[in-house]
């Protein structure tokens, strides 16, 4: 992890690190935790739009599925991504491939919005003119453009796939594969209407505005008086880093979080490390607790999640 590298290479000041942990503002951290939970509500509204042409699903099941799914991601790493579509399939009797299709669309839209916010934040924040990380920053920009291109291509492909599904399956000789492809296409039914796609984009914007505010509130709770644009830079780095994470620990999240704080905002490594730890815990703990309470209140167990595909 990036933190361990800093500890060994630069003479990490543990007293400063511990002081940063002690000097938090509980009020702002509480607001940040509330915003974290609101992100699952915002995501549920968007998911409802994506599923609307397939089946009308209430907000309650979608919110609980999001909480269960993201708690699984926190605890299992990216392997937990499968929990949301699996649980939705079990609860709402929606074909699994259709559920997976909506989640893929979510991730593509999230990537596009994340990179748009990154570009706006880079323009709005005054970055250090000369930095030892200038090469890394340039690489981040290049990677961002590549991700924009790939995400745009992904959206165009999904439009093509949905509009040409009958033509595509006509070349598939296996009935089972044809059925899977058609079910996947049904999860893209919202693409048939421009208004539905526009509404999905609008909800994606709302989702990420809530996430930006959550990060800003958390930074205020750590006594950082940064602008919303600066908080956005840190959020983007953490979000990209979270793609690679160890179950229950994170890793990539904290590494790029610390990198952005020290590189873009000139924050001492000790302060940045303490902030990264709190940022991770303040998202993981309330999400996992909410998921646990939901499972207990509904008489569910981990076995129920593991056997979701069997029903």
Secondary structure in CASP SS format (residue, H / E / C, confidence):
PFRMAT SS
TARGET T0000
AUTHOR 0000-0000-0000
METHOD secondary structure of the structure
MODEL  1
X C 1.00
X H 1.00
X H 1.00
X H 1.00
X H 1.00
X H 1.00
X H 1.00
X H 1.00
X H 1.00
X H 1.00
X C 1.00
X C 1.00
X C 1.00
X H 1.00
X H 1.00
X H 1.00
X H 1.00
X H 1.00
X H 1.00
X H 1.00
X H 1.00
X H 1.00
X C 1.00
X C 1.00
X C 1.00
X H 1.00
X H 1.00
X H 1.00
X H 1.00
X H 1.00
X H 1.00
X H 1.00
X H 1.00
X H 1.00
X H 1.00
X H 1.00
X H 1.00
X H 1.00
X H 1.00
X H 1.00
X H 1.00
X H 1.00
X H 1.00
X H 1.00
X H 1.00
X H 1.00
X H 1.00
X H 1.00
X H 1.00
X H 1.00
X H 1.00
X C 1.00
X C 1.00
X C 1.00
X C 1.00
X C 1.00
X C 1.00
X C 1.00
X H 1.00
X H 1.00
X H 1.00
X H 1.00
X H 1.00
X H 1.00
X H 1.00
X H 1.00
X H 1.00
X H 1.00
X H 1.00
X H 1.00
X H 1.00
X H 1.00
X H 1.00
X H 1.00
X H 1.00
X H 1.00
X H 1.00
X H 1.00
X H 1.00
X H 1.00
X H 1.00
X H 1.00
X H 1.00
X H 1.00
X H 1.00
X H 1.00
X H 1.00
X H 1.00
X H 1.00
X H 1.00
X H 1.00
X H 1.00
X C 1.00
X C 1.00
X C 1.00
X H 1.00
X H 1.00
X H 1.00
X H 1.00
X H 1.00
X H 1.00
X H 1.00
X H 1.00
X H 1.00
X H 1.00
X H 1.00
X H 1.00
X H 1.00
X H 1.00
X H 1.00
X H 1.00
X H 1.00
X H 1.00
X H 1.00
X H 1.00
X H 1.00
X H 1.00
X H 1.00
X H 1.00
X H 1.00
X H 1.00
X H 1.00
X H 1.00
X H 1.00
X C 1.00
X C 1.00
X C 1.00
X C 1.00
X C 1.00
X C 1.00
X C 1.00
X C 1.00
X C 1.00
X H 1.00
X H 1.00
X H 1.00
X H 1.00
X H 1.00
X H 1.00
X H 1.00
X H 1.00
X H 1.00
X H 1.00
X H 1.00
X H 1.00
X H 1.00
X H 1.00
X H 1.00
X H 1.00
X H 1.00
X H 1.00
X H 1.00
X H 1.00
X H 1.00
X H 1.00
X H 1.00
X H 1.00
X H 1.00
X H 1.00
X H 1.00
X H 1.00
X H 1.00
X H 1.00
X C 1.00
X H 1.00
X H 1.00
X H 1.00
X H 1.00
X H 1.00
X C 1.00
X C 1.00
X C 1.00
X C 1.00
X C 1.00
X H 1.00
X H 1.00
X H 1.00
X H 1.00
X H 1.00
X H 1.00
X H 1.00
X H 1.00
X H 1.00
X H 1.00
X H 1.00
X H 1.00
X C 1.00
X C 1.00
X H 1.00
X H 1.00
X H 1.00
X H 1.00
X C 1.00
X H 1.00
X H 1.00
X H 1.00
X H 1.00
X H 1.00
X H 1.00
X H 1.00
X H 1.00
X H 1.00
X H 1.00
X H 1.00
X H 1.00
X H 1.00
X H 1.00
X H 1.00
X H 1.00
X H 1.00
X H 1.00
X H 1.00
X H 1.00
X H 1.00
X H 1.00
X H 1.00
X H 1.00
X H 1.00
X H 1.00
X H 1.00
X H 1.00
X C 1.00
X C 1.00
X C 1.00
X C 1.00
X C 1.00
X C 1.00
X H 1.00
X H 1.00
X H 1.00
X H 1.00
X H 1.00
X H 1.00
X H 1.00
X H 1.00
X H 1.00
X H 1.00
X H 1.00
X H 1.00
X H 1.00
X H 1.00
X C 1.00
X C 1.00
X C 1.00
X E 1.00
X E 1.00
X C 1.00
X C 1.00
X C 1.00
X E 1.00
X E 1.00
X H 1.00
X H 1.00
X H 1.00
X H 1.00
X H 1.00
X H 1.00
X H 1.00
X H 1.00
X H 1.00
X H 1.00
X H 1.00
X H 1.00
X H 1.00
X C 1.00
X C 1.00
X C 1.00
X C 1.00
X H 1.00
X H 1.00
X H 1.00
X H 1.00
X H 1.00
X H 1.00
X H 1.00
X H 1.00
X H 1.00
X H 1.00
X H 1.00
X H 1.00
X H 1.00
X H 1.00
X H 1.00
X H 1.00
X H 1.00
X H 1.00
X H 1.00
X H 1.00
X H 1.00
X H 1.00
X H 1.00
X H 1.00
X H 1.00
X H 1.00
X H 1.00
X H 1.00
X H 1.00
X C 1.00
X C 1.00
X C 1.00
X C 1.00
X H 1.00
X H 1.00
X H 1.00
X H 1.00
X H 1.00
X C 1.00
X H 1.00
X H 1.00
X H 1.00
X C 1.00
END
